[in-house]
């Protein structure tokens, strides 16, 4: 028997942009945290465009990251900007993690 998801992708994205953690969204949707991450990750074409824009280098420290870079949303947090290449940057893991750690310290999400 298959379980029907309680949330669609747009509802998941709205919650993520509102500050919900991936785990909180997963719990509400009845799926794994990993599955929520897969659903909310930008499409391959968007990731590739961001990699080209930043020449496979971290936007902050300029380390060569290639396909291992993390695509990070900067600034406006709306559904219409979530896949806007002008609002995305490529970061290495070391530069990406502190951006989310700051949110956790402020009581927001991961």
C-alpha positions in Angstrom: 0.0 0.0 0.0 1.4 3.4 -1.0 1.2 6.4 1.3 0.0 9.6 -0.3 2.1 12.7 0.4 0.4 15.2 2.6 2.3 18.1 1.0 3.0 18.8 -2.7 6.3 20.3 -3.8 5.0 23.9 -3.7 3.7 23.5 -0.2 7.1 22.0 0.8 8.9 24.9 -0.8 6.7 27.5 1.0 7.5 25.9 4.3 11.2 25.8 3.5 11.2 29.5 2.6 9.2 30.2 5.8 12.1 28.7 7.8 11.0 25.1 8.4 13.7 22.5 8.7 13.9 19.7 6.1 13.1 17.3 8.9 10.0 19.2 10.0 8.7 19.3 6.4 9.5 15.5 6.0 7.6 14.7 9.1 4.5 16.6 7.9 4.8 15.2 4.4 5.2 11.7 5.5 8.5 11.2 3.6 12.2 11.1 4.5 14.3 14.2 5.0 16.4 13.1 2.0 13.3 12.9 -0.2 12.3 16.5 0.8 15.9 17.6 -0.1 15.7 15.9 -3.5 12.3 17.5 -4.2 13.5 21.0 -3.3 16.9 20.9 -5.0 17.1 23.1 -8.1 16.9 21.3 -11.4 20.2 20.1 -13.0 20.0 22.9 -15.7 19.8 25.6 -13.0 22.7 24.1 -11.0 24.7 23.9 -14.2 24.0 27.5 -15.1 25.1 28.5 -11.6 28.3 26.5 -12.0 29.0 28.2 -15.3 28.3 31.7 -13.8 30.8 31.1 -11.1 33.3 29.2 -13.3 33.1 26.2 -10.9 34.6 28.3 -8.0 33.2 29.2 -4.6 31.7 32.7 -4.7 33.3 33.5 -1.4 36.8 31.9 -1.1 37.3 31.1 -4.9 38.1 27.5 -4.2 37.6 25.2 -7.2 34.5 23.2 -6.3 33.1 21.9 -9.7 30.1 19.6 -9.3 30.7 19.4 -5.5 29.7 23.0 -5.0 26.5 23.9 -3.0 23.9 26.1 -4.7 22.8 28.7 -2.2 19.9 31.2 -2.4 20.9 34.7 -1.6 18.6 37.6 -0.7 14.9 37.4 -1.5 13.2 34.3 -0.3 10.1 33.8 -2.5 8.9 31.0 -4.7 9.5 33.1 -7.8 13.2 33.6 -6.9 14.0 30.1 -5.7 15.4 29.1 -9.0 16.4 32.6 -10.3 20.0 32.3 -11.3 20.7 35.9 -10.3 19.7 35.0 -6.7 21.8 31.8 -6.5 25.5 31.4 -5.7 27.9 28.5 -5.8 29.7 27.8 -2.5 32.2 25.2 -1.2 31.0 23.2 1.9 33.2 25.3 4.2 31.6 28.5 3.1 28.1 27.1 2.8 27.8 25.5 6.3 28.3 28.8 8.3 25.5 30.5 6.4 23.0 28.0 7.7 24.7 27.8 11.2 23.9 31.6 11.5 20.3 30.8 10.9 20.3 28.0 13.5 21.8 30.4 16.1 19.0 32.9 15.3 16.4 30.1 16.0 15.7 29.4 12.3 16.3 26.3 10.2 19.3 24.3 9.0 
